[in-house]
Structures are given as C-alpha cells and as structure tokens.
C-alpha cells in the first residue's frame, strides 16, 4: 500500500517537473513568431541619407492621413517597422524641402525598401 502511494507521488512529481521544463520552450517558440517587417533607407537623388524624414506606414487603401505607425529616419536615413500583422501596406516618406513619395502594395513578410526623395523646387 505504501509503495502505491510512493509510486503515485513519484509519478505526479515527475509529470510536474516535465511540465515545468517544457513550458518555457513552448513560450520561447511562440515569442519568435512575430509578424513581418518593413525597413529601408531614405535618400536623395545623389544617394545621400535624408535624416529626420518622417516615414508613415498604413494599410493598403487606407488614408495616409491616419497612419498605423510613424518613424523618423536616423542619421543614416534608416527606418524600420517590425512585428507587422499579415496584410498589404503602403509606406509614405516626407521631409521639409523634399518631394514626398509613397510606395504601395507591400505584401506581408520582410521587405527592405529604398525610398528616394527629390529636392523640391
């Protein structure tokens, strides 16, 4: 009788330890399944970086006046939007004294863009 109780206790402890060990692995796998990303560089016509440009992301067909997310380019002209849910997106870039540009129909997954802003006249 005592051996049955010990065996059941041992089984419960073994199952509990197994769950404790494997649970973090399951959560780690889910953490790596983030959405897509759109990143890139904003340059002028001479391939010089345009720092401080405003880059807006919005769902395809939505108004650019209500972006989902907005980023400023860094000193290298780099921007990034990460963890994007599946869907089609448009990206608009603008900066004072430059002509704005918009790239449309960007599908899901990871994409890198090169956006050129010509100087305004």
C-alpha positions as CSV (number, residue, x, y, z in Angstrom):
1,X,0.0,0.0,0.0
2,X,2.8,2.4,0.9
3,X,4.6,1.6,-2.3
4,X,1.5,2.5,-4.4
5,X,1.3,5.9,-2.7
6,X,5.0,6.5,-3.2
7,X,4.7,5.5,-6.9
8,X,1.8,7.9,-7.4
9,X,3.6,10.7,-5.7
10,X,6.7,10.0,-7.8
11,X,4.6,10.0,-10.9
12,X,2.9,13.3,-10.0
13,X,6.3,14.9,-9.2
14,X,7.8,13.6,-12.5
15,X,4.9,14.9,-14.6
16,X,5.1,18.3,-12.8
17,X,8.9,18.6,-13.4
18,X,8.4,17.7,-17.1
19,X,5.8,20.4,-17.5
20,X,8.0,23.0,-15.7
21,X,10.9,22.1,-18.0
22,X,9.0,22.1,-21.3
23,X,6.7,25.1,-20.7
24,X,9.4,27.8,-21.3
25,X,10.4,26.1,-24.5
26,X,6.9,26.4,-25.9
27,X,6.7,30.1,-24.9
28,X,10.1,30.7,-26.4
29,X,8.9,29.2,-29.7
30,X,5.8,31.4,-29.7
31,X,7.9,34.5,-28.9
32,X,9.9,34.0,-32.1
33,X,6.8,34.0,-34.3
34,X,6.5,37.8,-34.6
35,X,5.0,39.4,-37.7
36,X,6.7,40.8,-40.7
37,X,8.9,43.8,-41.0
38,X,9.4,46.6,-43.5
39,X,12.6,48.6,-43.2
40,X,14.8,50.6,-45.5
41,X,16.7,53.8,-46.3
42,X,15.5,57.2,-47.4
43,X,18.0,59.0,-49.6
44,X,18.0,62.0,-52.0
45,X,18.8,61.7,-55.7
46,X,22.5,61.8,-55.0
47,X,22.2,58.8,-52.7
48,X,22.9,60.9,-49.6
49,X,20.9,59.9,-46.5
50,X,17.9,62.0,-45.5
51,X,18.0,62.0,-41.7
52,X,14.9,63.1,-39.9
53,X,12.5,62.1,-42.6
54,X,9.0,61.1,-41.5
55,X,8.1,57.6,-42.7
56,X,4.5,56.5,-42.2
57,X,3.0,53.0,-42.5
58,X,-0.6,52.5,-43.3
59,X,-2.8,49.6,-44.5
60,X,-3.2,49.4,-48.3
61,X,-6.2,51.5,-49.3
62,X,-6.3,53.4,-46.0
63,X,-5.8,57.2,-45.8
64,X,-2.2,58.3,-45.4
65,X,-3.5,60.9,-43.1
66,X,-4.2,58.3,-40.4
67,X,-1.0,56.1,-40.4
68,X,-0.8,52.9,-38.4
69,X,2.7,53.8,-37.3
70,X,5.2,56.6,-37.9
71,X,9.0,56.6,-37.6
72,X,11.8,59.1,-38.1
73,X,14.8,58.1,-40.1
74,X,18.1,58.1,-38.2
75,X,21.4,59.7,-39.2
76,X,21.9,57.1,-41.9
77,X,18.4,57.6,-43.3
78,X,17.3,54.2,-41.9
79,X,13.8,53.3,-40.7
80,X,12.1,50.1,-39.5
81,X,8.6,48.9,-38.8
82,X,8.5,45.5,-37.0
83,X,6.0,42.9,-35.8
84,X,3.6,43.7,-38.5
85,X,0.4,41.6,-38.8
86,X,-0.2,39.9,-42.2
87,X,-1.6,42.3,-44.8
88,X,-0.7,44.7,-47.5
89,X,0.8,48.0,-46.6
90,X,1.8,51.4,-48.1
91,X,4.8,53.5,-46.9
92,X,5.0,57.2,-47.3
93,X,8.2,59.3,-46.7
94,X,8.4,63.1,-46.4
95,X,10.8,65.8,-45.2
96,X,10.8,69.6,-45.4
97,X,12.3,70.8,-48.7
98,X,11.8,67.4,-50.4
99,X,9.1,65.9,-52.6
100,X,7.1,63.2,-50.7
101,X,7.0,59.7,-52.1
102,X,4.7,56.7,-51.4
103,X,5.3,53.0,-52.1
104,X,2.1,50.9,-52.3
105,X,1.1,47.3,-52.3
106,X,3.8,45.9,-50.0
107,X,2.7,42.4,-49.1
108,X,3.4,40.5,-45.9
109,X,6.7,39.1,-44.8
110,X,10.0,41.0,-44.5
111,X,10.8,43.7,-47.0
112,X,13.6,46.3,-47.4
113,X,12.9,49.5,-49.3
114,X,15.0,52.2,-50.9
115,X,13.0,55.4,-51.0
116,X,14.3,58.4,-52.9
117,X,13.1,62.0,-52.0
118,X,14.0,64.5,-54.7
119,X,14.6,68.1,-53.5
120,X,11.5,70.3,-54.1
121,X,11.9,73.2,-56.4
